[in-house]
Amino acid sequence: MTILYFVELFEVIGGNELKKIASFNYDEESTGAVSVEVECRHPAIESIMNEGIYDYKEAKPGKLYPGDGIRFLENLKYNFKSNGLMATDVQKKVVGE
């Protein structure tokens, strides 16, 4: 049994419609890095993966990258809550039962 943590990223269209762009996944038993499943091409995905995101949760200087694991995942919602993109809270599901 493995617990998979994930955050979904949506594009907000017309103020109330959500279009899923990607799912960011973290499995503690794997490499410890966050992987991404892209639903549709969007420039934000490449930016997130290559340029990183800010650590608003702990207000630490510098950026977080997928290799930072769960900290990266936890900060997605703080980086994307306006400007046409919205990230969910960290969710979890059990896989491999």
VENWO-V898006 format. One line per field, one symbol per residue. ss: DSSP state (H for helix, E for strand, C for the rest). phi: phi as a letter, one per 30 degrees, with the letter a starting at -180 (. if undefined). psi: psi as a letter, one per 30 degrees, with the letter a starting at -180 (. if undefined). A space follows every 50 residues. Layout:
BEGIN
ss = ???
phi = ???
psi = ???
END
This chain:
BEGIN
ss = CEEEEEEEEEEEECCCEEEEEEEEEEECCCCCCCEEEECCCCHHHHHHHH HCEEECCCCEEEEECHHHCHHHHHHHHHHCCCCCEEECCCEEEEECC
phi = .bcccabccbccciibcccdcabccbcedcdjcdcbcddadadddddddc cibdcddchcdjccbeddiddddddedddbbahibbcdddcbbcbid
psi = kkkkklkkkkkkkgffkkjkelkkkkjffbfflklkjkelkkfeeeeeee falkifeghklalklefgbeeeeffefffigahfkkkllklllklh.
END
